[in-house]
């Protein structure tokens, strides 16, 4: 089995995926809060 050296793996793809996930969560949260405020203001 090959020797593993800590910190040598290329994780740029994982970092990009994580950043995309966080961006999507933030945008969905903002959209949900905006929808709740809209419903509260106009009492639909």
N, C-alpha and C positions, 0 to 999 in steps of 0.2 A: 504494500500500500504506500502511496506517495506521502511524503512529509508535508504537513500543512503548516504554513507560516502565517501567523496571525496578522491581519491587516493587508494581505497581498491580493485579495479578491477585488476585481473591478465591479463596483456596485453602482455605476452611473445610471444604469437602466432602472434599478430598484429605487434610486433616489428620485428619478423623474416620475416614476409611477406613484410614489408616495406624495410628491408635490402635486401631481394631478388629482389624487384622491382628496387631499386637504383642500385644494381649490374647489372641487366639486361639492364637498361638504359645506364649505363656507357659503358658496353661492346658493345651495339648496336651503340653508338655514336663513339666509337673508330673504329669499323668496317666500319662505314659510312665514317669517315674521311680518313681512310686508302684506301678505294675504290676510293674516290675523288682524293686523291694524286696519286694513281696508274693511273687513267684515265688522269690526268693532265700531268704526266710524259711521258706516252706512247701515248698520243693523239689518243685514239681509237675513 
